[in-house]
Amino acid sequence: MVVGLAIVAAATLGAADYLAGVALRRDGRTESAVTYAAASVFVGLVIVVAAVPLAPPDHFGRTDLLWSIAAGVAIGLAVPLVMVGMSKGPIAVVAPVIGLVSLAVPAIVGPLVGDQLSNLELSGLLMALPATAMVATSPRSSSRGLSIPWALLLAAATGCLFGSAAIFFGQTSQDSGIGPAAAAQVMASVLLVSMAVSTGRLLRPTRHALKPAVLGGGLAAVAALASVLAYQRGPVAVVAAVVGLRPGLTVLLAWFLIHERINRIQLVGFALGVGAVMLFAVG
């Protein structure tokens, strides 16, 4: 069940990441990233809150709330960075680096907070790291305004934020159910709106660009629900490793829809990623 939830989260996040880039690319204004991020997260908030009565938490304590708020801050900061990276940098580089770093952070911190991995899970983790790194290889530079070094730096920062959110969600109790997802969405929404207003970047979105942002927000909400339940029930490092394979779908969408090239090393990385998921499922 844990691996299944993580796969759902990875697939929906991979598509949401691609749509985030589509939204900002259609708008054309980098400074509007916070506006579209706020719209996307708000749509996610509506969906997650609507789902709470369907699966109400058995107990949602103060500790759960604090960890959820911390996760919400990390997500709120990460979403606009995803939009900028996906719209201005090469998706075939940005997406996998986000996945790699978001995987590595819990893999390093997880054992420090009590996660115990089986031999198969450890093997899968060791396979997932090079898999994501291989998917990140790309001989092409960006033609959309963001150099490769800056794209890598932005992607690494985004991955750190998502990896931190994974750790924070992992500290919530199983009894809290999907409550942490709702609380995190609230916090992320408040943070993004506050950022947009305080910086004067609450810009009027265009309808053409708003559609993918809204759709991406809906997919991200599904991912939030699935990932929170997975983080509560399984080792954070394992769940993060599966969710960290989300760039696979992002890169495939970029290849199919906007014709970004996929090289042979990336294809080997995809194969290793599938193998890693299989090891997690068996372990």
Buried (B, 14 or more C-beta within 10 A) or exposed (E): EBBEBBBBBBBBBBBBBBBBBBBBBBBEBBEBBBBBBBBBBBBBBBBBBEBBEEEEBEEBBEEBBBBBBBBBBBBBBBBBBBBBBBBBBBBBBBBBBBBBBBBBBBBEBBBEEEBEBBEBBBBBBBBBBBBBBBBBBBEEEBEEEBEBEBBBBBBBBBBBBBBBBBBBBBBBBEEBBBBBBBBBBBBBBBBBBBBBEEEEBBBEBBEEBBBBBBBBBBBBBBBBBBBBBBBBBBBBBBBBBBBBBBBBBBBBBBBEEEEBEBBEBBEBBBEBBEBBBBBBBEB
